[in-house]
Amino acid sequence: MGSSSGRARSIVLALITLLAVAALSGVALAQSAPDPANPNDPDFAGCEHQDPITGCKDSEQWDLFGQLTGDDCPLPGGVAEVLPHPDGGLPCWAFIARDPQHAAGINTQGAWAQGNVGRDDVLVAYIEGGVNYSSNSIRDGLDGVYLNKGELPYPQRADGTNAGTYDLNGDGNFDIRDWADDPRVNPQCPAGVEPFSKYQDGTTRGCRSDGQHAYLNKVTIGGVDGTP
């Protein structure tokens, strides 16, 4: 009798252990599995619960979210989070704001949910007051800035000649790198500096012995602030 009850207890304990392991595994999977409803950009983290002046300091992107759900806005004083979002979906701190779609921002989540996860053949332009080419936020994309062939001459080699093509470097792309050696768009090399072209951090820069154009903008490249 004692032996049977001992085996029974052993079986029960084994089952409890297995269930516990399975539950923990499920939690781990739930934490590591990607969320199909949200982009996988690590910066896609909302600060909709934080004050925008003092709280949103980590490049969090509340302005990309759609309608925010849940009664999780804090009571005055930052205590229990039990209040609904203003206007049925706006950030917690937007007390008097209103939006026709009750969305916190441009609702990239909605676009993502419809399968719009990005296509290389789609050209996107976003311009307010012009592009700030001295901003480090655009630095990594400078070499990929769209160029309009209809507004530009053929890029030139270092000797001032062209090949009758916009893809001067022959890499299959038409971009700023095709003008890397063009004396018309490069500054003159300082005394003692040999002509060069350098590609770093998404940018192209250099100088020519007969350079004709000073650089107008500066960004931080390779940790050096104010690199032209």
VODRENDO-315492 format. One record per residue (C-alpha): residue in three letters; x, y, z. Coordinates in Angstrom, 3 decimals. Layout:
<atom><type>ALA</type><u>X</u><v>Y</v><w>Z</w></atom>
...
//
This chain:
<atom><type>MET</type><u>0.000</u><v>0.000</v><w>0.000</w></atom>
<atom><type>GLY</type><u>2.776</u><v>2.353</v><w>1.019</w></atom>
<atom><type>SER</type><u>4.688</u><v>1.529</v><w>-2.139</w></atom>
<atom><type>SER</type><u>1.649</u><v>2.242</v><w>-4.350</w></atom>
<atom><type>SER</type><u>0.940</u><v>5.578</v><w>-2.669</w></atom>
<atom><type>GLY</type><u>4.629</u><v>6.487</v><w>-2.967</w></atom>
<atom><type>ARG</type><u>4.568</u><v>5.763</v><w>-6.720</w></atom>
<atom><type>ALA</type><u>1.372</u><v>7.796</v><w>-7.054</w></atom>
<atom><type>ARG</type><u>2.964</u><v>10.747</v><w>-5.298</w></atom>
<atom><type>SER</type><u>6.028</u><v>10.433</v><w>-7.546</w></atom>
<atom><type>ILE</type><u>3.859</u><v>10.453</v><w>-10.663</w></atom>
<atom><type>VAL</type><u>1.908</u><v>13.505</v><w>-9.454</w></atom>
<atom><type>LEU</type><u>5.117</u><v>15.372</v><w>-8.665</w></atom>
<atom><type>ALA</type><u>6.540</u><v>14.462</v><w>-12.064</w></atom>
<atom><type>LEU</type><u>3.395</u><v>15.752</v><w>-13.798</w></atom>
<atom><type>ILE</type><u>3.495</u><v>18.997</v><w>-11.796</w></atom>
<atom><type>THR</type><u>7.144</u><v>19.467</v><w>-12.741</w></atom>
<atom><type>LEU</type><u>6.392</u><v>18.870</v><w>-16.421</w></atom>
<atom><type>LEU</type><u>3.490</u><v>21.333</v><w>-16.347</w></atom>
<atom><type>ALA</type><u>5.648</u><v>23.948</v><w>-14.653</w></atom>
<atom><type>VAL</type><u>8.413</u><v>23.520</v><w>-17.241</w></atom>
<atom><type>ALA</type><u>5.866</u><v>23.746</v><w>-20.049</w></atom>
<atom><type>ALA</type><u>4.382</u><v>26.901</v><w>-18.567</w></atom>
<atom><type>LEU</type><u>7.797</u><v>28.507</v><w>-18.232</w></atom>
<atom><type>SER</type><u>8.667</u><v>27.515</v><w>-21.794</w></atom>
<atom><type>GLY</type><u>5.439</u><v>29.066</v><w>-22.978</w></atom>
<atom><type>VAL</type><u>6.267</u><v>32.310</v><w>-21.204</w></atom>
<atom><type>ALA</type><u>9.728</u><v>32.345</v><w>-22.769</w></atom>
<atom><type>LEU</type><u>8.293</u><v>31.731</v><w>-26.216</w></atom>
<atom><type>ALA</type><u>5.697</u><v>34.423</v><w>-25.720</w></atom>
<atom><type>GLN</type><u>8.396</u><v>36.884</v><w>-24.766</w></atom>
<atom><type>SER</type><u>10.703</u><v>36.051</v><w>-27.656</w></atom>
<atom><type>ALA</type><u>8.167</u><v>35.547</v><w>-30.440</w></atom>
<atom><type>PRO</type><u>7.759</u><v>38.560</v><w>-32.763</w></atom>
<atom><type>ASP</type><u>4.537</u><v>40.521</v><w>-32.537</w></atom>
<atom><type>PRO</type><u>2.858</u><v>40.301</v><w>-35.957</w></atom>
<atom><type>ALA</type><u>0.810</u><v>43.413</v><w>-35.174</w></atom>
<atom><type>ASN</type><u>3.829</u><v>45.671</v><w>-34.779</w></atom>
<atom><type>PRO</type><u>6.917</u><v>46.518</v><w>-36.857</w></atom>
<atom><type>ASN</type><u>10.112</u><v>44.871</v><w>-35.619</w></atom>
<atom><type>ASP</type><u>11.985</u><v>48.169</v><w>-35.444</w></atom>
<atom><type>PRO</type><u>13.623</u><v>48.244</v><w>-31.969</w></atom>
<atom><type>ASP</type><u>12.880</u><v>51.983</v><w>-31.780</w></atom>
<atom><type>PHE</type><u>9.153</u><v>51.350</v><w>-32.236</w></atom>
<atom><type>ALA</type><u>8.456</u><v>51.917</v><w>-28.568</w></atom>
<atom><type>GLY</type><u>5.736</u><v>54.244</v><w>-27.462</w></atom>
<atom><type>CYS</type><u>6.011</u><v>56.872</v><w>-24.778</w></atom>
<atom><type>GLU</type><u>2.276</u><v>57.424</v><w>-24.796</w></atom>
<atom><type>HIS</type><u>2.208</u><v>57.039</v><w>-21.017</w></atom>
<atom><type>GLN</type><u>4.947</u><v>59.587</v><w>-20.454</w></atom>
<atom><type>ASP</type><u>5.016</u><v>63.348</v><w>-20.420</w></atom>
<atom><type>PRO</type><u>6.382</u><v>64.407</v><w>-23.853</w></atom>
<atom><type>ILE</type><u>8.636</u><v>67.076</v><w>-22.347</w></atom>
<atom><type>THR</type><u>10.233</u><v>65.154</v><w>-19.503</w></atom>
<atom><type>GLY</type><u>9.556</u><v>61.525</v><w>-20.403</w></atom>
<atom><type>CYS</type><u>10.121</u><v>60.850</v><w>-24.111</w></atom>
<atom><type>LYS</type><u>13.894</u><v>60.980</v><w>-24.117</w></atom>
<atom><type>ASP</type><u>14.837</u><v>57.690</v><w>-25.801</w></atom>
<atom><type>SER</type><u>13.793</u><v>58.375</v><w>-29.411</w></atom>
<atom><type>GLU</type><u>10.491</u><v>56.648</v><w>-28.683</w></atom>
<atom><type>GLN</type><u>7.987</u><v>57.005</v><w>-31.465</w></atom>
<atom><type>TRP</type><u>4.490</u><v>57.597</v><w>-30.097</w></atom>
<atom><type>ASP</type><u>3.741</u><v>59.485</v><w>-33.315</w></atom>
<atom><type>LEU</type><u>3.855</u><v>56.254</v><w>-35.354</w></atom>
<atom><type>PHE</type><u>1.092</u><v>54.512</v><w>-33.398</w></atom>
<atom><type>GLY</type><u>-2.576</u><v>54.293</v><w>-34.331</w></atom>
<atom><type>GLN</type><u>-5.475</u><v>54.134</v><w>-31.898</w></atom>
<atom><type>LEU</type><u>-4.230</u><v>53.255</v><w>-28.417</w></atom>
<atom><type>THR</type><u>-6.435</u><v>50.889</v><w>-26.445</w></atom>
<atom><type>GLY</type><u>-6.833</u><v>49.975</v><w>-22.814</w></atom>
<atom><type>ASP</type><u>-7.582</u><v>51.895</v><w>-19.629</w></atom>
<atom><type>ASP</type><u>-3.928</u><v>52.311</v><w>-18.743</w></atom>
<atom><type>CYS</type><u>-3.392</u><v>56.053</v><w>-18.420</w></atom>
<atom><type>PRO</type><u>-2.194</u><v>57.176</v><w>-14.987</w></atom>
<atom><type>LEU</type><u>-4.287</u><v>59.117</v><w>-12.551</w></atom>
<atom><type>PRO</type><u>-3.035</u><v>62.630</v><w>-11.699</w></atom>
<atom><type>GLY</type><u>0.144</u><v>62.324</v><w>-9.716</w></atom>
<atom><type>GLY</type><u>1.388</u><v>59.353</v><w>-11.732</w></atom>
<atom><type>VAL</type><u>-0.266</u><v>56.733</v><w>-9.563</w></atom>
<atom><type>ALA</type><u>-2.458</u><v>53.821</v><w>-10.687</w></atom>
<atom><type>GLU</type><u>-2.898</u><v>53.485</v><w>-14.470</w></atom>
<atom><type>VAL</type><u>-6.655</u><v>53.081</v><w>-14.789</w></atom>
<atom><type>LEU</type><u>-7.876</u><v>55.943</v><w>-16.997</w></atom>
<atom><type>PRO</type><u>-8.891</u><v>55.536</v><w>-20.676</w></atom>
<atom><type>HIS</type><u>-6.872</u><v>57.206</v><w>-23.425</w></atom>
<atom><type>PRO</type><u>-8.030</u><v>60.720</v><w>-24.358</w></atom>
<atom><type>ASP</type><u>-10.410</u><v>60.882</v><w>-27.338</w></atom>
<atom><type>GLY</type><u>-10.586</u><v>57.100</v><w>-27.358</w></atom>
<atom><type>GLY</type><u>-7.017</u><v>56.399</v><w>-28.459</w></atom>
<atom><type>LEU</type><u>-4.615</u><v>59.328</v><w>-28.076</w></atom>
<atom><type>PRO</type><u>-1.507</u><v>59.413</v><w>-25.849</w></atom>
<atom><type>CYS</type><u>-2.230</u><v>59.721</v><w>-22.139</w></atom>
<atom><type>TRP</type><u>-0.844</u><v>63.235</v><w>-21.951</w></atom>
<atom><type>ALA</type><u>-2.916</u><v>64.630</v><w>-24.880</w></atom>
<atom><type>PHE</type><u>-5.816</u><v>65.625</v><w>-22.649</w></atom>
<atom><type>ILE</type><u>-7.625</u><v>68.054</v><w>-24.981</w></atom>
<atom><type>ALA</type><u>-6.378</u><v>66.855</v><w>-28.377</w></atom>
<atom><type>ARG</type><u>-8.780</u><v>65.359</v><w>-30.906</w></atom>
<atom><type>ASP</type><u>-8.251</u><v>63.195</v><w>-33.985</w></atom>
<atom><type>PRO</type><u>-10.841</u><v>61.976</v><w>-36.538</w></atom>
<atom><type>GLN</type><u>-9.425</u><v>58.443</v><w>-36.352</w></atom>
<atom><type>HIS</type><u>-8.640</u><v>58.619</v><w>-32.618</w></atom>
<atom><type>ALA</type><u>-5.046</u><v>57.808</v><w>-33.542</w></atom>
<atom><type>ALA</type><u>-1.940</u><v>58.826</v><w>-31.641</w></atom>
<atom><type>GLY</type><u>0.038</u><v>59.259</v><w>-34.865</w></atom>
<atom><type>ILE</type><u>0.101</u><v>58.118</v><w>-38.480</w></atom>
<atom><type>ASN</type><u>-0.903</u><v>54.537</v><w>-37.632</w></atom>
<atom><type>THR</type><u>1.972</u><v>52.530</v><w>-39.049</w></atom>
<atom><type>GLN</type><u>0.555</u><v>49.614</v><w>-37.085</w></atom>
<atom><type>GLY</type><u>-2.535</u><v>49.705</v><w>-39.271</w></atom>
<atom><type>ALA</type><u>-0.426</u><v>49.693</v><w>-42.429</w></atom>
<atom><type>TRP</type><u>1.732</u><v>46.882</v><w>-41.057</w></atom>
<atom><type>ALA</type><u>-1.345</u><v>44.784</v><w>-40.185</w></atom>
<atom><type>GLN</type><u>-2.487</u><v>45.051</v><w>-43.816</w></atom>
<atom><type>GLY</type><u>0.775</u><v>43.527</v><w>-45.006</w></atom>
<atom><type>ASN</type><u>2.476</u><v>46.790</v><w>-45.972</w></atom>
<atom><type>VAL</type><u>5.907</u><v>45.905</v><w>-44.610</w></atom>
<atom><type>GLY</type><u>7.948</u><v>47.831</v><w>-47.176</w></atom>
<atom><type>ARG</type><u>8.948</u><v>47.435</v><w>-50.833</w></atom>
<atom><type>ASP</type><u>12.224</u><v>48.432</v><w>-52.450</w></atom>
<atom><type>ASP</type><u>10.436</u><v>49.656</v><w>-55.578</w></atom>
<atom><type>VAL</type><u>8.343</u><v>52.229</v><w>-53.711</w></atom>
<atom><type>LEU</type><u>9.766</u><v>55.735</v><w>-53.473</w></atom>
<atom><type>VAL</type><u>8.775</u><v>57.675</v><w>-50.367</w></atom>
<atom><type>ALA</type><u>9.378</u><v>61.401</v><w>-49.959</w></atom>
<atom><type>TYR</type><u>8.598</u><v>63.361</v><w>-46.829</w></atom>
<atom><type>ILE</type><u>9.318</u><v>67.072</v><w>-46.909</w></atom>
<atom><type>GLU</type><u>8.231</u><v>69.800</v><w>-44.523</w></atom>
<atom><type>GLY</type><u>10.599</u><v>72.739</v><w>-44.674</w></atom>
<atom><type>GLY</type><u>13.256</u><v>70.935</v><w>-46.712</w></atom>
<atom><type>VAL</type><u>15.840</u><v>68.317</v><w>-45.783</w></atom>
<atom><type>ASN</type><u>18.309</u><v>69.222</v><w>-43.044</w></atom>
<atom><type>TYR</type><u>21.490</u><v>67.793</v><w>-44.509</w></atom>
<atom><type>SER</type><u>23.417</u><v>68.741</v><w>-41.385</w></atom>
<atom><type>SER</type><u>21.289</u><v>66.478</v><w>-39.189</w></atom>
<atom><type>ASN</type><u>22.830</u><v>63.224</v><w>-37.986</w></atom>
<atom><type>SER</type><u>19.372</u><v>61.688</v><w>-38.290</w></atom>
<atom><type>ILE</type><u>19.733</u><v>61.639</v><w>-42.092</w></atom>
<atom><type>ARG</type><u>23.453</u><v>60.929</v><w>-42.210</w></atom>
<atom><type>ASP</type><u>23.189</u><v>57.176</v><w>-42.841</w></atom>
<atom><type>GLY</type><u>20.901</u><v>57.795</v><w>-45.806</w></atom>
<atom><type>LEU</type><u>22.730</u><v>60.624</v><w>-47.551</w></atom>
<atom><type>ASP</type><u>24.213</u><v>58.390</v><w>-50.249</w></atom>
<atom><type>GLY</type><u>20.699</u><v>57.106</v><w>-50.961</w></atom>
<atom><type>VAL</type><u>18.990</u><v>60.493</v><w>-51.344</w></atom>
<atom><type>TYR</type><u>16.829</u><v>60.511</v><w>-54.472</w></atom>
<atom><type>LEU</type><u>18.263</u><v>62.440</v><w>-57.417</w></atom>
<atom><type>ASN</type><u>16.286</u><v>63.667</v><w>-60.424</w></atom>
<atom><type>LYS</type><u>18.175</u><v>63.057</v><w>-63.676</w></atom>
<atom><type>GLY</type><u>16.084</u><v>65.713</v><w>-65.378</w></atom>
<atom><type>GLU</type><u>17.640</u><v>68.400</v><w>-63.209</w></atom>
<atom><type>LEU</type><u>21.263</u><v>67.254</v><w>-63.285</w></atom>
<atom><type>PRO</type><u>24.173</u><v>67.077</v><w>-65.740</w></atom>
<atom><type>TYR</type><u>26.157</u><v>63.887</v><w>-66.180</w></atom>
<atom><type>PRO</type><u>28.608</u><v>63.287</v><w>-63.316</w></atom>
<atom><type>GLN</type><u>32.233</u><v>63.887</v><w>-64.204</w></atom>
<atom><type>ARG</type><u>35.453</u><v>62.016</v><w>-63.575</w></atom>
<atom><type>ALA</type><u>38.279</u><v>63.667</v><w>-61.666</w></atom>
<atom><type>ASP</type><u>39.700</u><v>65.000</v><w>-64.959</w></atom>
<atom><type>GLY</type><u>36.445</u><v>66.800</v><w>-65.782</w></atom>
<atom><type>THR</type><u>35.220</u><v>64.378</v><w>-68.477</w></atom>
<atom><type>ASN</type><u>32.022</u><v>62.341</v><w>-68.423</w></atom>
<atom><type>ALA</type><u>30.988</u><v>59.007</v><w>-69.896</w></atom>
<atom><type>GLY</type><u>27.552</u><v>60.068</v><w>-71.130</w></atom>
<atom><type>THR</type><u>25.861</u><v>58.140</v><w>-68.323</w></atom>
<atom><type>TYR</type><u>24.513</u><v>58.894</v><w>-64.867</w></atom>
<atom><type>ASP</type><u>25.835</u><v>55.633</v><w>-63.435</w></atom>
<atom><type>LEU</type><u>29.430</u><v>56.787</v><w>-63.755</w></atom>
<atom><type>ASN</type><u>30.898</u><v>54.297</v><w>-61.288</w></atom>
<atom><type>GLY</type><u>29.076</u><v>51.389</v><w>-62.932</w></atom>
<atom><type>ASP</type><u>27.586</u><v>49.925</v><w>-59.762</w></atom>
<atom><type>GLY</type><u>24.067</u><v>49.725</v><w>-61.210</w></atom>
<atom><type>ASN</type><u>22.782</u><v>52.619</v><w>-59.087</w></atom>
<atom><type>PHE</type><u>22.293</u><v>56.309</v><w>-59.739</w></atom>
<atom><type>ASP</type><u>23.179</u><v>58.242</v><w>-56.600</w></atom>
<atom><type>ILE</type><u>25.538</u><v>60.745</v><w>-55.019</w></atom>
<atom><type>ARG</type><u>28.447</u><v>58.309</v><w>-55.206</w></atom>
<atom><type>ASP</type><u>28.559</u><v>58.810</v><w>-58.975</w></atom>
<atom><type>TRP</type><u>29.717</u><v>62.396</v><w>-58.292</w></atom>
<atom><type>ALA</type><u>32.420</u><v>61.326</v><w>-55.814</w></atom>
<atom><type>ASP</type><u>35.297</u><v>62.544</v><w>-58.030</w></atom>
<atom><type>ASP</type><u>33.465</u><v>65.365</v><w>-59.798</w></atom>
<atom><type>PRO</type><u>35.492</u><v>68.597</v><w>-59.305</w></atom>
<atom><type>ARG</type><u>32.330</u><v>70.698</v><w>-59.681</w></atom>
<atom><type>VAL</type><u>30.815</u><v>69.380</v><w>-56.429</w></atom>
<atom><type>ASN</type><u>33.954</u><v>68.838</v><w>-54.336</w></atom>
<atom><type>PRO</type><u>36.067</u><v>71.376</v><w>-52.443</w></atom>
<atom><type>GLN</type><u>39.660</u><v>72.088</v><w>-53.311</w></atom>
<atom><type>CYS</type><u>42.125</u><v>70.016</v><w>-51.321</w></atom>
<atom><type>PRO</type><u>43.970</u><v>71.929</v><w>-48.591</w></atom>
<atom><type>ALA</type><u>47.708</u><v>72.355</v><w>-48.980</w></atom>
<atom><type>GLY</type><u>49.494</u><v>69.057</v><w>-48.465</w></atom>
<atom><type>VAL</type><u>46.348</u><v>66.910</v><w>-48.877</w></atom>
<atom><type>GLU</type><u>46.161</u><v>64.552</v><w>-51.840</w></atom>
<atom><type>PRO</type><u>42.816</u><v>64.238</v><w>-53.716</w></atom>
<atom><type>PHE</type><u>40.622</u><v>61.516</v><w>-52.211</w></atom>
<atom><type>SER</type><u>37.098</u><v>60.122</v><w>-52.016</w></atom>
<atom><type>LYS</type><u>35.880</u><v>58.411</v><w>-48.871</w></atom>
<atom><type>TYR</type><u>32.681</u><v>56.475</v><w>-48.149</w></atom>
<atom><type>GLN</type><u>31.757</u><v>56.248</v><w>-44.470</w></atom>
<atom><type>ASP</type><u>28.583</u><v>56.118</v><w>-42.348</w></atom>
<atom><type>GLY</type><u>26.366</u><v>56.376</v><w>-45.428</w></atom>
<atom><type>THR</type><u>28.137</u><v>59.473</v><w>-46.737</w></atom>
<atom><type>THR</type><u>30.516</u><v>60.348</v><w>-49.567</w></atom>
<atom><type>ARG</type><u>33.150</u><v>63.028</v><w>-49.134</w></atom>
<atom><type>GLY</type><u>36.530</u><v>64.002</v><w>-50.559</w></atom>
<atom><type>CYS</type><u>38.463</u><v>66.772</v><w>-52.256</w></atom>
<atom><type>ARG</type><u>39.974</u><v>67.495</v><w>-55.660</w></atom>
<atom><type>SER</type><u>43.026</u><v>69.489</v><w>-56.640</w></atom>
<atom><type>ASP</type><u>40.793</u><v>71.655</v><w>-58.836</w></atom>
<atom><type>GLY</type><u>37.682</u><v>71.440</v><w>-56.662</w></atom>
<atom><type>GLN</type><u>35.163</u><v>74.183</v><w>-57.307</w></atom>
<atom><type>HIS</type><u>32.543</u><v>73.876</v><w>-54.573</w></atom>
<atom><type>ALA</type><u>32.863</u><v>74.086</v><w>-50.793</w></atom>
<atom><type>TYR</type><u>30.762</u><v>71.705</v><w>-48.731</w></atom>
<atom><type>LEU</type><u>27.722</u><v>73.415</v><w>-47.276</w></atom>
<atom><type>ASN</type><u>26.708</u><v>70.916</v><w>-44.596</w></atom>
<atom><type>LYS</type><u>28.362</u><v>69.017</v><w>-41.766</w></atom>
<atom><type>VAL</type><u>27.458</u><v>65.865</v><w>-39.836</w></atom>
<atom><type>THR</type><u>29.191</u><v>63.572</v><w>-37.351</w></atom>
<atom><type>ILE</type><u>31.148</u><v>60.863</v><w>-39.178</w></atom>
<atom><type>GLY</type><u>33.233</u><v>58.209</v><w>-37.463</w></atom>
<atom><type>GLY</type><u>32.676</u><v>59.950</v><w>-34.147</w></atom>
<atom><type>VAL</type><u>34.109</u><v>63.239</v><w>-35.423</w></atom>
<atom><type>ASP</type><u>31.619</u><v>66.085</v><w>-35.049</w></atom>
<atom><type>GLY</type><u>31.251</u><v>68.612</v><w>-37.829</w></atom>
<atom><type>THR</type><u>32.809</u><v>66.543</v><w>-40.622</w></atom>
<atom><type>PRO</type><u>32.075</u><v>68.246</v><w>-43.970</w></atom>
//
